[in-house]
Amino acid sequence: MTLPQGRGLIESTTKPMDAIARLETDRPSVALPVVPITPQRAFEGVEAQIRSLIMSGRLKPGDRLPAERDLAARFNVSRSTLREALRALELAGMLQLRKGATGGAFVRSGDSDVVAKGLIDLYHLGAIAPRDLTEARIGITEAVVRAACERISEEELAALDENVAQAARADAAGEFDERTRFHQRFHVLLAESTRNPILIANMRGIMEIVRLFVSSIGPSDNAYVLPSRRRFMKYLHARDAAAATAEMVKALQRLHRNYMVLWEQRVREESR
């Protein structure tokens, strides 16, 4: 069936149908005007229509989709096809699928972890090279630092100060993994202080890739990181965006030069 031009994803051209039966739960399902789907790659048609309803605002965060059986009938597809579409939307971060008597498919309010997972998948697939990671990390960190200097709260500053102190204690104890964990967590805490979901999502994804990358190349001495971090915190407390950005970029550039040396050594060893 050909979808009607301009209205296919939102309204049906068939006669109005009876309201979809609502399950007896605290949150009633939402009746949806949809177009029956043709068999060829049917799940993509289902996914596209539901995605469009979310993007147009007809489905809002927290809304519950109709019961699986009724929704499959509306789309004129099998329940397995419908499940495939719902699962694709869940992986895209648009739906949450819950089990049980009060379960069903619910529109999500938004999850920055979806961006992080996408970046991690690209890294595992080999689409993100170490040099790409360096360039992106420095660029995003510059934006994070500038925004943090304007928006960070006293409580968030205290949390970052404590993070630096924890990293110093781990370093003194020779606990490389713990020190690294605190260093990496610092960047996520800093991004969260910006209150910008795009910066937060990208920083989480980048730092997870950094974690995987550092784990693959092994421990390194990086004794300059803690002194740099303390200088950075002084500038951050003063809300000096220019000095804080310069300090952070300088430290990251040095850190990544060291990482690349270790990475290239590993590549040479593996190629022998």
C-alpha positions in Angstrom: 0.0 0.0 0.0 1.3 3.5 -0.9 1.3 5.9 2.0 -0.8 9.1 1.4 1.4 12.1 0.5 2.1 14.4 3.5 -0.1 12.6 6.0 0.9 9.0 5.9 2.8 8.9 9.1 0.3 10.8 11.2 -3.2 10.1 10.0 -5.0 7.1 8.4 -7.1 7.5 5.2 -9.3 4.6 6.2 -12.6 5.1 8.2 -12.2 5.9 11.8 -11.6 2.8 13.9 -12.9 2.0 17.4 -10.7 3.3 20.2 -8.0 0.8 21.2 -8.8 -1.0 24.4 -6.8 0.4 27.3 -5.1 -2.0 29.8 -6.0 -1.6 33.4 -2.8 0.0 34.6 -1.9 3.2 36.3 -0.9 4.6 33.0 -3.4 4.2 30.1 -2.2 3.5 26.6 -2.4 6.1 23.9 -4.8 5.5 20.9 -2.7 6.0 17.7 -3.9 6.9 14.2 -1.7 4.6 12.0 -1.6 3.3 8.5 -1.5 -0.5 7.8 1.9 -1.7 6.7 2.8 -3.6 3.6 4.7 -6.9 4.0 8.0 -6.0 2.5 10.4 -4.9 5.3 7.3 -4.3 7.3 9.2 -3.6 10.6 10.8 -0.5 9.1 7.4 0.9 8.2 6.2 0.3 11.7 9.3 1.9 13.2 9.1 4.9 10.9 5.5 5.6 11.8 6.0 5.4 15.5 9.2 7.4 15.3 7.3 10.1 13.4 4.5 10.2 16.0 7.1 10.8 18.7 9.0 13.4 16.7 5.7 15.2 15.9 4.7 15.3 19.5 1.6 13.0 19.1 3.4 10.6 21.4 5.0 12.3 24.4 7.6 11.1 27.0 5.8 8.7 29.4 3.0 7.7 27.0 2.3 4.0 26.8 1.7 2.5 23.4 -1.3 0.3 22.8 -1.2 -3.4 23.7 1.0 -5.5 21.3 -1.9 -7.4 19.9 -3.9 -4.3 19.1 -1.0 -2.4 17.7 -0.1 -5.3 15.4 -3.6 -5.4 14.1 -3.6 -1.7 13.5 -0.4 -1.9 11.4 -1.6 -5.2 9.8 1.6 -6.9 10.7 2.5 -10.0 12.7 3.4 -9.6 16.4 6.9 -10.7 15.7 7.3 -7.9 13.1 5.9 -5.5 15.6 8.4 -6.7 18.3 11.2 -6.2 15.8 10.2 -2.6 15.3 9.7 -1.9 19.0 13.1 -3.4 19.7 14.7 -1.2 17.1 13.1 1.9 18.7 14.3 0.7 22.1 17.9 0.4 20.9 17.5 3.9 19.4 16.6 5.2 22.9 13.1 6.2 21.9 11.1 3.5 23.7 11.4 1.6 26.9 10.0 -1.9 26.9 8.8 -3.2 30.3 7.6 -6.7 31.2 4.9 -7.8 33.5 1.2 -6.9 34.2 2.0 -3.1 34.1 4.5 -3.4 31.3 4.4 -2.4 27.7 6.1 0.0 25.4 6.7 3.5 26.8 8.1 6.6 25.2 11.3 7.5 26.9 12.1 11.0 28.1 15.5 10.9 26.5 18.7 9.0 27.4 22.2 10.5 26.8 23.6 7.0 27.2 22.3 6.1 23.7 24.9 8.5 22.2 27.6 7.0 24.4 26.7 3.5 23.3 26.8 4.6 19.7 30.3 6.0 20.0 31.5 2.9 21.8 30.0 0.7 19.0 31.9 2.7 16.4 35.1 2.3 18.4 34.7 -1.5 18.6 34.0 -1.6 14.9 37.2 0.2 14.2 35.6 3.4 12.9 37.2 5.6 15.5 41.0 5.7 15.4 43.1 6.9 18.4 43.9 10.2 16.6 40.2 10.8 16.0 39.6 10.3 19.7 42.3 12.9 20.6 40.9 15.5 18.3 37.3 15.0 19.4 38.1 14.9 23.1 40.1 18.1 23.0 37.4 19.9 21.0 34.5 18.8 23.2 36.5 19.4 26.4 37.1 23.1 25.4 33.4 23.6 25.1 32.8 21.8 28.4 35.3 23.9 30.3 33.9 27.2 29.0 30.4 26.3 29.9 31.4 24.9 33.3 33.1 28.2 34.2 29.8 29.9 33.7 27.4 27.4 35.3 29.2 25.2 37.8 27.8 25.3 41.4 29.8 25.4 44.6 28.7 21.8 45.3 30.0 20.7 42.0 33.3 22.4 42.5 33.6 20.6 45.9 32.9 17.3 44.1 35.7 18.0 41.6 38.1 19.0 44.4 37.3 15.7 46.2 37.8 13.8 42.9 41.3 15.3 42.6 42.1 14.4 46.2 40.9 10.8 45.7 43.1 10.5 42.6 46.1 11.8 44.5 45.5 9.2 47.3 45.3 6.5 44.7 48.5 7.7 43.0 50.4 7.8 46.3 49.3 4.2 47.0 50.4 3.1 43.5 46.9 2.1 42.5 47.0 2.8 38.8 43.5 1.5 38.0 41.9 3.6 40.8 43.9 6.7 39.8 42.8 6.3 36.2 39.2 5.8 37.2 39.2 9.1 39.2 41.0 11.0 36.4 38.4 9.8 33.9 35.4 10.4 36.2 36.7 14.0 36.6 35.8 14.8 33.0 32.3 13.4 33.3 31.6 15.4 36.5 32.9 18.5 34.7 30.6 17.9 31.7 27.6 17.3 34.0 28.2 20.7 35.6 27.4 22.3 32.2 23.8 21.1 32.3 24.0 20.6 28.5 22.8 17.1 27.6 24.7 17.1 24.3 28.0 17.9 25.9 27.3 15.3 28.7 26.4 12.6 26.3 29.4 13.1 24.1 31.8 13.3 27.1 30.4 10.1 28.5 30.9 8.3 25.3 34.4 9.7 24.7 35.5 8.9 28.2 34.3 5.3 27.9 36.3 5.0 24.7 39.3 6.5 26.5 38.9 3.9 29.3 38.9 1.1 26.7 41.9 2.6 24.9 43.9 3.1 28.1 43.1 -0.5 29.2 44.4 -1.8 25.9 47.8 0.1 26.1 48.4 -0.5 29.8 49.6 1.7 32.7 51.7 4.8 32.2 53.4 7.2 34.5 51.7 10.6 33.6 53.0 12.3 36.7 52.1 15.8 35.3 48.4 15.1 35.3 47.7 15.8 39.0 49.7 19.1 39.2 47.9 20.2 36.0 44.5 19.2 37.5 45.2 21.3 40.6 46.1 24.3 38.5 43.0 23.8 36.5 40.8 23.7 39.6 42.3 27.0 40.7 41.3 28.6 37.4 37.9 26.9 37.6 37.2 28.3 41.1 38.1 31.7 39.7 35.8 31.2 36.7 38.7 32.0 34.4 37.6 30.3 31.3 40.6 31.2 29.2 43.2 30.0 31.7 41.2 26.9 32.6 40.8 25.9 28.9 44.5 26.5 28.1 45.5 24.4 31.1 43.2 21.5 30.2 44.1 21.5 26.5 47.8 21.5 27.2 47.5 18.6 29.6 45.3 16.6 27.2 47.7 17.2 24.3 50.6 15.9 26.4 48.6 13.0 27.7 47.6 11.9 24.2 51.1 12.2 22.8 52.2 9.7 25.5 49.2 7.5 24.7 50.1 7.5 21.0 53.7 6.5 21.7 52.4 3.5 23.7 49.8 2.7 21.1 52.4 2.7 18.3 54.7 0.5 20.3 51.8 -2.0 20.8 51.0 -2.0 17.1 54.6 -2.7 16.2 54.8 -5.6 18.7 51.6 -7.1 17.4 52.8 -6.9 13.8 56.0 -8.9 14.5 
